[in-house]
Amino acid sequence: MKQILVSVDFSASSLNAFNHSIGIAEKFNSGILLQWNECKNSIKLLNLKKGEEAKKIAEKKILELIEDFKVKNIEIRYTFTKGKTYQEIVKLSEREQSDLIVFGCVFTPAIKRFFMGDDANKLIANAKAPVLTFHENRGISEELKKIVIAIDNTLDTRQKLPITMEFAKKFGAEVHVLGIYTSSVSTIMMRVDSYVKQAFAGLRTKGIPNEVHFIKTTNISKSTIKYAKEVNANLIITMVDTEYFTSDIFLGKQPQQMVNHSSIPVLSLRNKQLIKTNIGF
């Protein structure tokens, strides 16, 4: 992983996302590209005084962030964009060939859940690079020790395994494989068993500590989050395109539900989109 793109607007959630990106960059020996996008919301967050220019104040704040982490020996660059936030992030990530996008979530206590909003949901839906989301209350001291991946009967469900192993190896984390039965049809259940067995074998080959658990559910997102909380997981890795449409065809938004409702960081991975690595899986 050569470059991590972090969008900051100086909200608590975006600053927390940046802080976490530092830890990831250290483990992967990656560079960081900070982006400040000029829009109505980002300008409002600057709390400008009369006569102050938004871009100049944003640059001052970014330079202060970079100065704070100089001792980490991480290459940190910054750039400015203007337009719809999610569109500018997507365009920038493709232009710069970013390997990972880190984005901050917003906590909305009025509805008692973490609500990502249009920008984050559209970012996850449109970005080619994996998107890692953090909420503002996720402490920087919470080390990555346990990763949860759900394996169901869809063909792309195993695509999350290589990136899971990469994160597990870099952080010395344990992987919990959650086998998901969404049907009682024997052939479908056997397919899940086979995929889980393959995941277990892959993890064992790489010497990654792991646990396997099976559940039957009609709501993969809710069940995965519940299990992740029970085992005190620090990260959920999920597919975006098709994996969660199988159990709730009417909603068709289980990937969004996963990110919206999870207080645990979620790495959303597009179908066939794996973080580039020199290690062959």
RAZINOR-V151147 format. One record per residue. N is the residue number from 1. RES is the residue in one letter. OMEGA is omega in whole degrees, -180 to 180 (NA if undefined). Layout:
BEGIN
N & RES & OMEGA
N & RES & OMEGA
END
This chain:
BEGIN
1 & M & -174
2 & K & -175
3 & Q & 177
4 & I & 178
5 & L & -180
6 & V & 177
7 & S & -179
8 & V & 173
9 & D & 178
10 & F & 169
11 & S & -180
12 & A & -178
13 & S & -179
14 & S & 177
15 & L & 177
16 & N & 177
17 & A & 178
18 & F & 179
19 & N & 179
20 & H & -180
21 & S & 177
22 & I & 179
23 & G & 179
24 & I & 180
25 & A & 178
26 & E & -178
27 & K & -175
28 & F & -176
29 & N & -176
30 & S & 170
31 & G & 179
32 & I & 174
33 & L & 178
34 & L & 179
35 & Q & 169
36 & W & -179
37 & N & -180
38 & E & 176
39 & C & -176
40 & K & -177
41 & N & -178
42 & S & 177
43 & I & 179
44 & K & -178
45 & L & 180
46 & L & -178
47 & N & -175
48 & L & 172
49 & K & -177
50 & K & 177
51 & G & -178
52 & E & 177
53 & E & -176
54 & A & -175
55 & K & -180
56 & K & 179
57 & I & 178
58 & A & 180
59 & E & 178
60 & K & -179
61 & K & 179
62 & I & 179
63 & L & 177
64 & E & 177
65 & L & -179
66 & I & -180
67 & E & -179
68 & D & -175
69 & F & 179
70 & K & -177
71 & V & -178
72 & K & -179
73 & N & 177
74 & I & 178
75 & E & -180
76 & I & 175
77 & R & 177
78 & Y & 180
79 & T & 180
80 & F & 176
81 & T & 179
82 & K & 180
83 & G & 177
84 & K & -171
85 & T & -175
86 & Y & 179
87 & Q & -179
88 & E & 177
89 & I & -180
90 & V & -179
91 & K & -180
92 & L & -179
93 & S & 179
94 & E & 180
95 & R & -178
96 & E & -179
97 & Q & 179
98 & S & -178
99 & D & -178
100 & L & 175
101 & I & 178
102 & V & -172
103 & F & -178
104 & G & 177
105 & C & 180
106 & V & 178
107 & F & -180
108 & T & -175
109 & P & -177
110 & A & 179
111 & I & 173
112 & K & 173
113 & R & 177
114 & F & -175
115 & F & -174
116 & M & -178
117 & G & -175
118 & D & -177
119 & D & -177
120 & A & 180
121 & N & 179
122 & K & 177
123 & L & -179
124 & I & -178
125 & A & -172
126 & N & -177
127 & A & 176
128 & K & 179
129 & A & 175
130 & P & -179
131 & V & 180
132 & L & -176
133 & T & 177
134 & F & 172
135 & H & -171
136 & E & -177
137 & N & 180
138 & R & -174
139 & G & -179
140 & I & -178
141 & S & -179
142 & E & -176
143 & E & 178
144 & L & -178
145 & K & -179
146 & K & 179
147 & I & 177
148 & V & 172
149 & I & 178
150 & A & 178
151 & I & 178
152 & D & -175
153 & N & -179
154 & T & -175
155 & L & -176
156 & D & -176
157 & T & -178
158 & R & -177
159 & Q & 179
160 & K & -176
161 & L & -180
162 & P & -179
163 & I & 175
164 & T & 180
165 & M & 179
166 & E & 178
167 & F & -179
168 & A & -180
169 & K & -178
170 & K & -176
171 & F & -177
172 & G & -175
173 & A & 176
174 & E & -179
175 & V & 175
176 & H & 179
177 & V & -179
178 & L & 177
179 & G & -174
180 & I & 173
181 & Y & 177
182 & T & -179
183 & S & 177
184 & S & 178
185 & V & -173
186 & S & -178
187 & T & 179
188 & I & 178
189 & M & 178
190 & M & 178
191 & R & 176
192 & V & 179
193 & D & -179
194 & S & -180
195 & Y & 179
196 & V & 179
197 & K & 178
198 & Q & 179
199 & A & 179
200 & F & -180
201 & A & 180
202 & G & 179
203 & L & -179
204 & R & 179
205 & T & -180
206 & K & 179
207 & G & -178
208 & I & 177
209 & P & -177
210 & N & 173
211 & E & -180
212 & V & 180
213 & H & 180
214 & F & 174
215 & I & 173
216 & K & -175
217 & T & 173
218 & T & 178
219 & N & -175
220 & I & -178
221 & S & -178
222 & K & -178
223 & S & 179
224 & T & 179
225 & I & 180
226 & K & -180
227 & Y & -180
228 & A & 178
229 & K & -178
230 & E & -178
231 & V & 180
232 & N & 179
233 & A & 180
234 & N & -177
235 & L & 172
236 & I & 177
237 & I & -172
238 & T & 174
239 & M & -177
240 & V & -163
241 & D & -169
242 & T & -168
243 & E & -174
244 & Y & 177
245 & F & -174
246 & T & -174
247 & S & -179
248 & D & -172
249 & I & -178
250 & F & 178
251 & L & 180
252 & G & -176
253 & K & -178
254 & Q & 176
255 & P & 177
256 & Q & 179
257 & Q & 179
258 & M & -178
259 & V & -177
260 & N & -173
261 & H & -174
262 & S & 173
263 & S & 178
264 & I & 178
265 & P & -178
266 & V & 174
267 & L & -178
268 & S & -173
269 & L & 178
270 & R & 177
271 & N & 179
272 & K & 179
273 & Q & 180
274 & L & 176
275 & I & -179
276 & K & 180
277 & T & 178
278 & N & -180
279 & I & -178
280 & G & 176
281 & F & NA
END
